[in-house]
Amino acid sequence: MGFFSDTRPKKIVVLLGHPNKNPTLSSELSVIYEAAAKAAGHEVKRFVLADMHFDPILHQGYKAIQALEPDLQQLQEAIKWAEHFVVIYPNWWHSMPALLKGLFDRMWLPGFAFNMRKNKAGKQTIGWHKRLKGKTARVIVLSGTHPLLIPLFFGEYTNDIKKAILWFAGFSVKVTKLGPTDQAPEWKKNEWRKKIAWLAKRGE
């Protein structure tokens, strides 16, 4: 399934990755996306990171099984169901918020997102199976600094989620960078709102 070749209604999961329960521009855009997508005939399930209950720390790495909490299980099932996955979050210190990273640490597991290749003896070999292959994703990142300046000083700031997480599991990924958000005038915020609604209408 491609981003532009498929105009039929889609099954979409929206994850608001801001850890703040109070209203933010990120949360506003997630609501706009959900409403516009539903108005266009798409089926949408929205998850709010700040309302989810789980331990974000992978205490023993992958050496021991750490049972998933119900909220993480529900998100996993929704992602399996979805054709398109939208993640919206603020850029903090050149990365996603720690709680959002903890969510992926906990639930982006073998058997769900990927499986490493093994030989007949059961030992790991080169390569992996992308268990979520064929799905698309849109990452929407808000930053206080202009998005064009950040890579000049610090390098690309979406590689972790775009490549190491989503692409690794099989997603075809596109990124939308919005900023600078600090003291952004209302006309600029309105441009962003319209852009997000347009993407949602198209199921992108």
PyMOL commands that set and color helices and strands:
alter all, ss='L'
color gray80, all
select helices_A, chain A and resi 25-39+49-51+70-81+98-107+150-154+159-169+186-201
alter helices_A, ss='H'
color red, helices_A
select strands_A, chain A and resi 11-16+43-48+84-90+114-118+124-130+136-142+172-178
alter strands_A, ss='S'
color yellow, strands_A
deselect
rebuild
show_as cartoon
